[in-house]
Every structure is written in C-alpha cells, then in structure tokens.
Amino acid sequence: MQYELTTLQPPSSQPLGLDAAKSHIYEDGDHTEADIARAIADATQWFERQTEVRLIRQTTRITADAFPAAGEPIVLPVWPVSAIDAITYIAADGTETSLDAGAVSLRRNDYGRSRLAMRDWLPWPTTRHTPDAVTIDVQCGYADADSVPEIYLRPLLTLIAFYYENRGDSDAALPEVLEDLVANLRPVDE
C-alpha cells in the first residue's frame, strides 16, 4: 500500500534533552545550546524516518489512494501506535465517509509494528478511484522521553554527536556502523 505521512500534532518534546546530548558530545565552546538542540532535532528526524518509529507521542495522518484488496490488513507505516483517532474515505459515490472505530481491529505484533484490519476479515469499503481517498489519523510514539526504550538512545546519541561535529559540512557521510545499528531497529512486517 502506497501512502503519504503528515504530522498533524508534533511531539511536545525531544527524546533527549540538552544535558544528555552535552554529556555525549565533545563541546568546543564555540557554539551555543541552539546548535546542540538543532543536532538533537536533526538526529531525531533522521532516526524516525529510517526506522519508522515515532519516539515521542504525536498525531500522524496516513493518506493512501485506496484500501487494500479483499480484506487484507493495513500494516501501519509508523509505530508504536496507541490509538486510531479517525478513518475517513471518499466513497464510490464521492461522499466523504467515516469508518466506525468498532468496525476495525488494531493489532500490534511482537516487533512493534501495528496492523489494522476489518473485524471478521470483512472487505474494506470501496473507495472512489481518486488520489488520497483514504486517511487514517493515528496516535503514535512513546508517552514521554522517559518511556523511550534505551535501545534507541545509543544510536540517537551517536547521530547527535555526528550532526554536531559535522555542522555545516553537507558532504560528511554517516558512519556505516550507525546505518547498520538503525537498520536492525526497524521492525519486520508480519
């Protein structure tokens, strides 16, 4: 299923604070806390994009052209998902319609990936053949910085240090070990 992601409500904080980042990086004193805060934000954005995990609670809209065929589940492209706020679609007759929350089942697998399916494996509603016919608004991410699993913090700290040390150098390549670490954190699909 092809989809687009839009953040409707961004997280209220970062997964790591300035003190945690400062204790991990070599701070040369020539730059401000704003430089470190920017490195934290950039690292978090890169990490979330690569792993599809959302570190701090936020609301994300998933937009797709249609529902899957014949009752197939939707593997949600962000995780961990705590709630589905709304599912709307453009029906075959062109009307915008809401799907009742009781008609769907949200299930999370052992790896953290969530999937959404119609109850009793009924088929999904038929949508109009038009772009962005389906929208799903989800609450995703961990409740706060203290809830973020430790396994995500080491690569995030390494990435923060990389961005801080290479600020202004757009040609600097990410360390290979970092990409390997992050690739292993991405959950597998069922």
C-alpha positions in Angstrom: 0.0 0.0 0.0 1.5 3.4 -1.1 1.0 6.1 1.5 1.9 9.7 2.5 2.6 10.7 6.1 1.7 14.1 7.6 2.3 15.1 11.2 -0.9 16.7 12.5 0.3 17.3 16.0 4.1 17.2 16.6 5.7 15.9 19.7 5.8 18.2 22.7 9.4 17.5 23.5 12.5 15.7 22.1 13.5 12.2 23.2 16.8 13.5 24.6 17.5 16.8 26.4 20.4 19.1 26.1 22.1 17.7 29.2 22.1 14.1 27.8 23.4 15.3 24.5 26.1 17.5 26.1 27.4 14.6 28.1 27.9 12.6 25.0 29.4 15.1 22.6 32.7 17.0 22.6 31.6 20.6 23.0 34.2 23.0 21.8 32.5 26.0 23.5 32.3 27.9 20.2 28.7 27.0 19.6 25.5 27.6 21.5 22.9 25.3 23.0 20.9 26.1 19.9 23.5 24.2 17.8 23.1 21.2 20.1 19.3 21.5 20.1 19.4 21.6 16.2 21.6 18.4 16.2 19.0 16.7 18.5 16.1 17.7 16.2 18.0 16.6 13.0 19.1 13.3 14.5 15.6 12.6 15.8 14.1 13.3 12.4 16.6 11.1 10.5 16.2 8.3 13.1 12.4 8.4 12.8 12.5 8.4 9.1 14.9 5.4 8.9 13.2 3.3 11.5 9.5 4.5 11.1 9.4 4.6 14.9 8.0 7.8 16.5 9.9 8.4 19.7 7.6 10.9 21.4 3.8 10.9 21.2 2.4 12.7 18.2 -0.6 12.5 15.8 0.2 11.4 12.3 -2.1 11.2 9.2 -1.6 8.3 6.8 -3.0 9.1 3.4 -3.5 6.4 0.7 -5.3 6.1 -2.6 -7.4 3.1 -1.6 -7.9 0.4 1.0 -6.1 -2.9 0.4 -7.9 -5.5 -1.6 -10.2 -8.3 -0.2 -9.8 -7.7 3.5 -6.0 -7.6 3.6 -4.8 -5.8 6.7 -3.1 -2.4 6.5 0.4 -2.5 8.0 0.7 0.9 9.5 3.9 2.7 8.4 4.6 4.3 11.8 4.9 2.7 15.2 4.2 2.2 18.1 0.6 3.1 17.5 -1.5 3.6 20.7 -4.8 4.6 19.1 -6.7 5.3 15.9 -8.3 8.7 16.0 -10.2 8.6 12.7 -10.5 6.7 9.5 -12.2 8.5 6.6 -12.5 7.7 3.0 -14.1 9.0 -0.2 -16.8 6.5 -1.0 -17.5 5.3 -4.5 -20.3 7.9 -4.8 -17.9 10.7 -3.9 -19.1 11.4 -0.4 -16.6 11.7 2.5 -17.4 8.9 4.9 -16.1 7.9 8.4 -15.4 4.3 9.2 -16.8 3.4 12.6 -14.0 2.5 15.0 -15.8 -0.6 16.1 -15.6 -2.0 12.6 -11.8 -2.3 12.7 -9.3 -4.1 14.8 -5.8 -2.7 15.7 -3.2 -5.3 16.5 0.4 -4.9 17.3 2.9 -7.7 16.6 5.9 -8.7 18.8 8.2 -6.4 16.9 6.1 -3.3 17.5 4.5 -3.0 14.0 0.7 -2.4 14.1 -1.8 -3.5 11.6 -5.3 -2.5 11.0 -8.0 -4.9 9.7 -11.7 -5.0 9.3 -13.3 -7.1 12.0 -14.2 -10.7 10.9 -11.9 -10.1 7.9 -14.7 -8.3 6.1 -13.6 -6.5 3.0 -12.7 -2.8 3.2 -15.2 -0.3 1.8 -14.9 0.6 -1.8 -13.4 4.0 -2.5 -13.7 6.4 -5.3 -10.8 6.0 -7.8 -9.1 9.2 -6.8 -5.8 10.2 -5.2 -5.8 10.4 -1.4 -9.1 8.6 -1.0 -8.3 7.2 2.5 -7.0 9.0 5.6 -6.1 7.3 8.9 -5.2 9.5 11.8 -3.2 7.7 14.5 -1.6 8.5 17.9 1.9 7.1 17.8 5.1 7.3 19.8 6.1 6.8 23.4 4.4 8.8 26.1 7.5 10.8 27.0 11.3 10.8 26.9 11.5 8.5 30.0 9.4 5.9 28.1 11.6 5.7 25.1 13.4 2.3 25.1 17.2 2.5 25.9 18.0 0.6 22.7 17.0 3.7 20.6 19.1 6.1 22.7 22.6 4.9 21.8 22.3 5.3 18.0 20.4 8.6 18.6 23.3 9.9 20.8 25.8 8.8 18.2 23.8 10.5 15.5 23.5 13.7 17.6 27.3 13.8 18.0 27.8 13.2 14.3 25.5 16.1 13.4 27.0 18.4 16.0 30.6 17.6 14.9 29.8 18.0 11.2 27.5 21.0 11.4 27.8 23.0 8.2 29.5 20.1 6.4 26.9 18.8 4.0 29.4 16.3 2.4 30.1 14.3 5.6 29.0 10.7 5.3 27.2 9.0 8.1 29.3 6.3 9.8 28.4 2.8 8.4 28.0 1.4 11.9 25.2 3.9 12.5 23.3 2.8 9.5 23.7 -0.9 10.5 22.5 -0.2 14.0 19.4 1.7 12.8 18.6 -0.9 10.2 18.4 -3.6 12.9 16.0 -1.5 14.9 13.3 -1.4 12.2 10.6 -3.9 12.9 9.9 -6.6 10.4 6.5 -6.9 8.8 4.3 -9.9 9.6 
